[in-house]
């Protein structure tokens, strides 16, 4: 598993089925994430395998997600965040073989303490491009067909903030806070 998948398996769980939406620019590192995002998280993947995720601050308004899937090497990816409208977003650089652009995921911290990560639905983004609501192109990647969005991020956020487009988000991961080591003793 590559480190960039970490962000998208939960600010980190991305290539669900190989579908990917990429952007030319990252989110600017001008905003701090909600304090509750930082810490240790756990989940299980679609096969029931344990996933551990640690999110740390890495300098001013930069973060590091460290994923340790059961039985696999540890992965790390740096990312930035932005709160826009009623949502939070995170972006990380993709490897060169995926175009070297940036992935964008949505996330929320729920009232019951979960971290929920959302990907953009590739088909819905393709529709938005076909309808000229966004600009971009279809891409073939090693994981399957994806979409490159060329629209300025401010216009992307205006599109994403429109309640009529809320179905563009697909939940890809749900994490709960990891029990503290102290409570395990």
C-alpha positions as CSV (number, residue, x, y, z in Angstrom):
1,X,0.0,0.0,0.0
2,X,1.4,3.4,-1.0
3,X,1.6,6.3,1.5
4,X,-0.7,8.5,-0.5
5,X,-3.5,5.9,-0.1
6,X,-3.3,6.6,3.6
7,X,-4.9,9.9,3.2
8,X,-7.6,8.3,1.2
9,X,-8.0,5.3,3.6
10,X,-8.7,8.0,6.1
11,X,-7.2,11.2,5.6
12,X,-6.2,8.1,4.3
13,X,-8.6,5.7,2.3
14,X,-8.5,6.7,-1.4
15,X,-8.4,4.4,-4.3
16,X,-11.6,2.6,-3.5
17,X,-12.0,0.5,-6.6
18,X,-9.3,2.4,-8.4
19,X,-11.4,5.5,-9.1
20,X,-9.6,8.7,-8.5
21,X,-10.4,12.4,-8.8
22,X,-7.2,14.6,-8.9
23,X,-6.6,18.3,-8.8
24,X,-3.8,20.5,-10.1
25,X,-3.2,22.4,-6.9
26,X,-3.1,21.4,-3.2
27,X,-5.1,23.0,-0.5
28,X,-3.1,26.0,0.7
29,X,-1.4,25.4,4.1
30,X,-3.2,28.4,5.7
31,X,-5.6,26.7,8.1
32,X,-5.3,24.4,11.1
33,X,-7.3,21.3,11.3
34,X,-9.8,20.8,14.1
35,X,-7.8,19.8,17.2
36,X,-9.9,16.5,17.5
37,X,-8.4,15.3,14.2
38,X,-5.0,14.8,15.7
39,X,-4.5,11.5,17.5
40,X,-4.8,7.8,17.1
41,X,-7.7,6.2,15.2
42,X,-8.8,2.6,14.4
43,X,-11.0,0.9,11.8
44,X,-11.4,-2.3,9.9
45,X,-11.2,-2.5,6.1
46,X,-13.6,-4.3,3.8
47,X,-11.9,-7.7,4.6
48,X,-12.1,-7.2,8.4
49,X,-8.4,-6.4,8.7
50,X,-7.5,-4.0,11.5
51,X,-6.3,-0.5,10.4
52,X,-4.5,1.9,12.7
53,X,-4.2,5.6,11.8
54,X,-2.2,8.2,13.6
55,X,-2.5,11.9,12.6
56,X,0.1,14.3,13.8
57,X,0.9,18.0,13.3
58,X,3.9,18.5,11.2
59,X,4.8,22.1,11.4
60,X,2.4,25.1,10.9
61,X,-0.8,23.9,9.2
62,X,0.8,20.7,7.8
63,X,-0.1,17.2,9.0
64,X,1.2,13.7,8.7
65,X,-1.0,10.6,8.5
66,X,0.6,7.3,9.5
67,X,-1.2,4.2,8.5
68,X,-0.3,0.8,9.8
69,X,-2.6,-1.8,8.2
70,X,-2.4,-5.3,9.8
71,X,0.5,-7.2,8.4
72,X,1.7,-4.5,6.1
73,X,4.5,-1.9,6.3
74,X,3.8,1.5,7.8
75,X,2.8,4.2,5.3
76,X,3.1,8.0,5.8
77,X,1.7,10.9,3.8
78,X,1.8,14.6,4.5
79,X,-1.4,16.6,3.9
80,X,-3.0,20.0,4.3
81,X,-6.6,20.9,5.3
82,X,-9.2,23.5,4.7
83,X,-12.6,24.1,6.2
84,X,-15.0,25.4,3.5
85,X,-18.7,25.9,3.9
86,X,-19.9,23.2,6.3
87,X,-17.2,20.7,5.3
88,X,-13.5,20.0,6.0
89,X,-11.2,18.8,3.2
90,X,-7.7,17.3,3.1
91,X,-5.3,17.1,0.2
92,X,-2.1,15.2,-0.5
93,X,0.2,14.8,-3.4
94,X,-0.2,11.7,-5.5
95,X,2.7,9.7,-6.8
96,X,4.1,10.4,-10.3
97,X,2.5,7.2,-11.7
98,X,-0.9,8.7,-10.8
99,X,-0.1,12.1,-12.4
100,X,1.7,13.8,-9.5
101,X,-1.3,15.9,-8.9
102,X,-3.3,16.2,-5.7
103,X,-6.1,14.1,-4.2
104,X,-8.9,15.8,-2.3
105,X,-11.1,14.1,0.3
106,X,-13.7,15.4,2.6
107,X,-13.8,14.5,6.3
108,X,-15.9,15.1,9.3
109,X,-15.6,14.6,13.0
110,X,-19.0,13.4,14.2
111,X,-20.7,14.2,17.5
112,X,-20.1,10.6,18.6
113,X,-16.3,10.8,18.1
114,X,-15.9,9.2,14.7
115,X,-13.7,10.3,11.9
116,X,-15.6,9.9,8.6
117,X,-13.7,10.3,5.3
118,X,-15.5,11.0,1.9
119,X,-14.2,10.6,-1.6
120,X,-15.6,12.4,-4.6
121,X,-17.6,10.1,-6.8
122,X,-15.8,9.8,-10.2
123,X,-19.0,9.4,-12.2
124,X,-20.6,12.5,-10.7
125,X,-17.4,14.5,-11.3
126,X,-17.4,13.3,-14.9
127,X,-21.0,14.4,-15.2
128,X,-20.1,17.9,-13.8
129,X,-17.4,18.1,-16.5
130,X,-19.7,17.0,-19.3
131,X,-22.2,19.7,-18.1
132,X,-19.4,22.2,-18.0
133,X,-20.0,22.9,-14.3
134,X,-16.3,21.9,-13.8
135,X,-13.4,21.7,-16.3
136,X,-11.2,18.6,-16.6
137,X,-10.6,15.4,-18.4
138,X,-10.9,11.6,-18.0
139,X,-7.6,9.9,-17.1
140,X,-6.4,6.3,-17.3
141,X,-4.3,5.3,-14.3
142,X,-2.7,2.0,-13.2
143,X,-5.7,1.6,-10.9
144,X,-8.4,2.4,-13.4
145,X,-10.2,5.4,-14.9
146,X,-10.0,8.6,-13.0
147,X,-10.7,12.3,-13.6
148,X,-8.4,15.3,-13.6
149,X,-10.2,18.5,-12.5
150,X,-8.6,21.7,-13.9
151,X,-11.1,24.1,-12.3
152,X,-9.7,26.6,-9.8
153,X,-10.3,25.4,-6.2
154,X,-12.5,28.3,-5.3
155,X,-14.9,27.3,-8.1
156,X,-14.6,23.7,-7.0
157,X,-15.6,24.6,-3.5
158,X,-18.5,26.7,-4.8
159,X,-19.7,23.6,-6.7
160,X,-19.2,21.3,-3.7
161,X,-20.9,23.7,-1.2
162,X,-24.1,23.7,-3.3
163,X,-26.6,21.4,-1.5
164,X,-27.8,20.2,-4.9
165,X,-24.4,18.5,-5.3
166,X,-24.3,16.7,-1.9
167,X,-24.5,13.3,-3.6
168,X,-21.0,13.8,-5.1
169,X,-19.6,12.6,-1.8
170,X,-19.1,8.9,-1.0
171,X,-18.1,7.6,2.4
172,X,-14.9,5.6,2.1
173,X,-13.8,5.1,5.7
174,X,-15.1,5.4,9.3
175,X,-12.6,5.5,12.1
176,X,-13.2,5.5,15.9
177,X,-10.8,7.0,18.4
178,X,-8.2,4.4,19.5
179,X,-8.3,3.5,23.1
180,X,-5.5,5.1,25.0
181,X,-2.6,2.9,26.0
182,X,-3.3,3.9,29.6
183,X,-6.8,2.5,29.5
184,X,-5.6,-0.8,28.1
185,X,-3.4,-1.5,31.2
